Amino acid sequence: MASSHGRGLVHLAAALDQPAAYDALPYVEAARLAERGGLDFVTLDDTLARPGLDALAVLSRVASATGRIGLVPTVASTHPELFPAQAAVATLDRVSRGRAGWRIDRETGEVADVAARLWDGREGDTEIGDMPNGGPRPPHGHPVRVVDATDEPARRTAARYADVALVRAASAAQAAAERDQLHAMAAGFGRRPEELRVLAGLLVDLGDGEHAAAPGHGGGGPRQTAQGPLYRGGPVDLAALIATWHGEGVVDGFHLTPAEPLRDLERLVNGTVALLQHRGLFRTFYPGSTLREHLDLAVPAHRCG
């Protein structure tokens, strides 16, 4: 079965988080590797392990060193920080030429909606200096909104506001149930369900060989852990899992968090992605240049003016 929005190709994203990294260079190198693999986007959370460099600052540097891959930082979005955050994300979208998203870190989507209304109420060529309370409307509507839809309040936020929802599922059946619920809730908010991309979030440990012995790993699928569903095995088995879930139509793609960042991302790109490309399930090149194009998402219309 093809994906719900009819493109037939799986969407893939990866987390760039590296707790031991203290400057932007390791993230630049990892993002370039992910881009070489054709991934839709990379995410980066804020962490105290990067003194002086938050996720937006790191990905702003990554933007100048990459040309196609989407860049999705987690952005603190409390009310006092709303306008600076909105302006910073809009700036990232401009410097990356439409490749920015933002991962909303609150259970309520009010912040994202307010930011969208600010962007939608401004013309695309308005300069930041002309706007006292935020950045201009990005050239591609507004940055892609990503929400971790793990708990009930977050699912409501994702169904109402998100472009991409991340779900945690240890089986294809669980993923299908999560996606069906999100689609039903999105329809209840007056949205078309096919406007929402649902990606299964997996921790991946590619340090073991194929067909790892531990039950629930390798060819047996992910195992539920306190950190979320964990896949442990080799790149070949991971490609088979991705192909199976996608073929059953239970998700639009996967957001993968490497257990060991550099090792697992390299094995993901050179092993799993290469196999999916060989099977015609994943792109071999970027047909577009923006994150919305990668995800086959329409540019939002202005709500006003």
Summary of the structure (lengths in Angstrom):
residues: 305
radius of gyration: 18.3
end to end distance: 40.6
largest distance: 60.7
contacts: 1080
relative contact order: 0.16
helix: 40%
strand: 17%
